[in-house]
Amino acid sequence: HDRSIAEAEEILDGTLRQPLTLVLDNVRSAHNVGNILRAAEAARVSNVVLCGITPGPPNSKVLKTAVGSAEYVPHAHFGSTLDAVRDLQRQGVTVWACETTSKSQPMWKTEMPQPLALVFGNEVVGVEADVLEQCDGLVCIPTHGVKNSLNVATCASVVMWEALRQWDSRRSTESS
């Protein structure tokens, strides 16, 4: 709450955005999307791509859960997640899916590149198989309980902050 007006203006004009894009693959819950938008704003991600049936602003449930954050997060909608992933790859963005598969690497055992797009899947079926095949890599959050996954909004927050932690650590090491 003590940020300067100059810092707030830099945030709003995009100069302080992280080289991170979130791609939501048919996430069905407006509450999850609102939660992700709120976290994305706090992390200063470059943008959020809403795909397929994923609701977005001006959906009232999304806006209520985002608590005013949605207006500060650039977002777009694609009819197809596969098209969104291919578009990002054409722009030179590395695209990783966050999914529990036998090929997924634990997120803390990977070096997250920049720029990076992270794909998060539907609450029931996860990331679509054709999207998984198109992605440049697969990461997961290892779980230790009976269930093998987390809520999509929780997962997005954890993986976002791991990317920011790694990038901040690299910047600190490079400037030393």
C-alpha positions as CSV (number, residue, x, y, z in Angstrom):
1,H,0.0,0.0,0.0
2,D,3.0,2.3,0.1
3,R,4.0,2.2,-3.6
4,S,4.8,5.5,-5.2
5,I,2.6,7.0,-7.9
6,A,5.5,6.6,-10.4
7,E,5.7,2.9,-9.7
8,A,1.9,2.5,-10.1
9,E,2.1,4.3,-13.4
10,E,4.9,2.0,-14.6
11,I,2.8,-1.0,-13.7
12,L,-0.2,0.4,-15.5
13,D,1.7,1.2,-18.7
14,G,3.2,-2.3,-18.7
15,T,6.9,-1.5,-18.3
16,L,7.2,-3.6,-15.2
17,R,5.4,-6.7,-16.5
18,Q,6.9,-10.1,-16.1
19,P,7.7,-12.1,-19.3
20,L,5.0,-14.6,-18.3
21,T,1.7,-15.5,-20.0
22,L,-1.0,-17.7,-18.5
23,V,-3.2,-19.8,-20.8
24,L,-6.4,-21.2,-19.4
25,D,-7.6,-24.3,-21.3
26,N,-11.3,-24.5,-20.9
27,V,-11.3,-23.6,-17.2
28,R,-15.0,-23.8,-16.4
29,S,-15.3,-22.0,-13.0
30,A,-15.6,-18.2,-13.1
31,H,-14.4,-18.2,-9.5
32,N,-11.2,-19.9,-10.5
33,V,-10.7,-17.5,-13.4
34,G,-11.2,-14.5,-11.1
35,N,-8.8,-15.9,-8.6
36,I,-6.2,-16.5,-11.3
37,L,-6.7,-12.9,-12.7
38,R,-6.2,-11.5,-9.2
39,A,-3.0,-13.5,-8.7
40,A,-1.8,-12.6,-12.2
41,E,-2.2,-8.9,-11.5
42,A,-0.2,-9.3,-8.2
43,A,2.5,-11.1,-10.1
44,R,2.4,-8.5,-13.0
45,V,2.2,-11.1,-15.7
46,S,2.2,-10.0,-19.3
47,N,-1.2,-11.4,-20.1
48,V,-3.8,-14.1,-19.5
49,V,-5.2,-16.0,-22.5
50,L,-8.7,-17.4,-21.9
51,C,-9.5,-20.3,-24.2
52,G,-12.6,-22.2,-25.2
53,I,-15.3,-22.1,-22.6
54,T,-13.2,-20.2,-20.1
55,P,-15.3,-17.3,-18.8
56,G,-13.7,-13.9,-18.6
57,P,-14.7,-10.3,-18.0
58,P,-17.4,-9.0,-18.1
59,N,-18.7,-12.2,-16.3
60,S,-19.9,-10.9,-13.0
61,K,-18.5,-13.9,-11.0
62,V,-15.1,-13.4,-12.6
63,L,-15.1,-9.7,-11.8
64,K,-16.3,-10.2,-8.2
65,T,-13.7,-12.8,-7.4
66,A,-10.9,-10.8,-9.1
67,V,-11.8,-7.9,-6.8
68,G,-10.9,-5.1,-9.2
69,S,-7.8,-6.8,-10.6
70,A,-9.2,-7.8,-14.0
71,E,-9.0,-4.3,-15.4
72,Y,-5.2,-4.2,-14.8
73,V,-4.4,-7.6,-16.4
74,P,-4.2,-7.7,-20.2
75,H,-6.3,-10.6,-21.4
76,A,-7.6,-12.1,-24.6
77,H,-9.8,-14.9,-25.7
78,F,-9.1,-17.7,-28.2
79,G,-11.7,-20.2,-29.3
80,S,-9.0,-22.9,-29.3
81,T,-6.2,-23.4,-26.8
82,L,-4.2,-25.2,-29.5
83,D,-4.4,-22.0,-31.7
84,A,-3.4,-19.9,-28.7
85,V,-0.4,-22.1,-28.0
86,R,0.7,-22.1,-31.6
87,D,0.4,-18.3,-31.8
88,L,2.6,-17.9,-28.7
89,Q,5.2,-20.2,-30.1
90,R,5.2,-18.2,-33.4
91,Q,6.0,-15.2,-31.3
92,G,9.0,-17.0,-29.8
93,V,7.4,-17.8,-26.4
94,T,8.3,-21.1,-24.8
95,V,5.0,-22.8,-23.8
96,W,4.8,-25.3,-21.0
97,A,1.7,-27.2,-19.7
98,C,1.2,-27.6,-16.0
99,E,-0.2,-31.1,-15.8
100,T,0.3,-34.4,-13.9
101,T,1.7,-36.8,-16.5
102,S,4.4,-39.4,-16.5
103,K,6.5,-37.0,-18.7
104,S,6.1,-34.0,-16.4
105,Q,9.1,-32.6,-14.5
106,P,8.7,-31.2,-11.0
107,M,8.6,-27.5,-11.4
108,W,11.5,-26.9,-8.9
109,K,13.7,-29.2,-10.9
110,T,13.4,-27.1,-14.1
111,E,14.9,-23.8,-15.1
112,M,12.0,-21.7,-16.3
113,P,12.9,-19.8,-19.5
114,Q,11.9,-16.3,-20.5
115,P,9.5,-15.5,-22.1
116,L,7.3,-18.3,-20.8
117,A,3.6,-19.2,-21.2
118,L,2.1,-21.7,-18.8
119,V,-1.0,-23.6,-19.7
120,F,-3.5,-24.6,-17.0
121,G,-6.3,-27.1,-17.7
122,N,-9.9,-27.8,-17.0
123,E,-10.8,-28.7,-13.4
124,V,-12.0,-32.2,-14.4
125,V,-10.0,-33.3,-17.5
126,G,-6.9,-31.1,-17.2
127,V,-5.0,-29.9,-20.3
128,E,-6.3,-31.3,-23.5
129,A,-4.1,-34.1,-25.1
130,D,-3.5,-32.2,-28.4
131,V,-2.4,-29.2,-26.4
132,L,0.0,-31.3,-24.2
133,E,1.6,-32.6,-27.4
134,Q,2.1,-29.1,-28.8
135,C,3.7,-27.7,-25.7
136,D,7.5,-27.3,-25.4
137,G,7.5,-28.9,-22.0
138,L,5.5,-30.3,-19.1
139,V,5.8,-29.4,-15.5
140,C,3.9,-30.4,-12.4
141,I,3.6,-29.7,-8.7
142,P,4.4,-33.0,-7.0
143,T,1.7,-33.9,-4.5
144,H,2.0,-36.2,-1.5
145,G,-1.6,-36.9,-0.7
146,V,-4.2,-39.3,-2.1
147,K,-5.3,-36.7,-4.7
148,N,-2.8,-36.1,-7.5
149,S,-3.6,-32.5,-8.3
150,L,-4.4,-29.1,-6.8
151,N,-7.2,-26.6,-7.6
152,V,-6.3,-24.9,-10.9
153,A,-6.2,-21.4,-9.3
154,T,-4.0,-22.7,-6.5
155,C,-1.7,-24.4,-9.0
156,A,-1.5,-21.3,-11.1
157,S,-0.4,-19.2,-8.1
158,V,2.2,-21.7,-7.0
159,V,3.8,-22.1,-10.4
160,M,3.6,-18.3,-11.2
161,W,5.5,-17.5,-8.0
162,E,8.1,-20.3,-8.7
163,A,8.8,-18.7,-12.0
164,L,9.2,-15.3,-10.4
165,R,11.4,-16.7,-7.6
166,Q,13.7,-18.4,-10.2
167,W,13.9,-15.2,-12.3
168,D,14.6,-13.0,-9.3
169,S,17.3,-15.5,-8.1
170,R,18.9,-15.4,-11.5
171,R,18.9,-11.6,-11.6
172,S,20.4,-11.5,-8.1
173,T,23.2,-13.9,-9.1
174,E,23.9,-12.1,-12.4
175,S,24.2,-8.7,-10.7
176,S,26.6,-10.1,-8.0
